[in-house]
Amino acid sequence: EGMSLGDSLLDYVSKKVIISHQEDYFPNKDGKFVMSAFDKTFFSKLYDWIQVGYKSNDNNFKIHLIDGVISYSNNIKDCYYKQKSIIEDLSVLFKDAKWEDSEFEDEDGFFTNYYTFLKSGEIVVVSCYDWNSEMEKKYFDHLKVYISSKEFDDWSNED
């Protein structure tokens, strides 16, 4: 979508819009980072949602995380097809990337992830979320393409 880690989110939307779209995805964390979520009406032709993470005290809104979400409600097989296609495209962009995969199932659903750590420390993840019927009352099955700075990834995975 033209955004890159390190860009200012202000290059894409106003401060007022950024603040009005803030979401608290990490309520049990220290608040070092926050995120804003935008539906496709803002600037995405491919993704249903774009979520952007930045430091809460950064008036320049330097981007530390970008993720794009595509809904695949009741159509998870198409998610897997798109996941493989995106990984192929990203492998051209990140020529030295070594992709690893992981799958896991828990009481909430089944999750398929492909990820790579770039030499610069960023992580790229392409995931399909297949929620169970109970969780689908709150969430929708989807594909997520996620790129994060090492700093954001370390922070979000701290216990």
Beta strands, then each sheet from edge to edge (+ up, - down):
strand 1: 22-23
strand 2: 33-39
strand 3: 49-55
strand 4: 65-71
strand 5: 100-106
strand 6: 109-117
strand 7: 123-131
strand 8: 142-148
sheet 1: 1+ 2- 3+ 4- 8+ 7- 6+ 5-
end
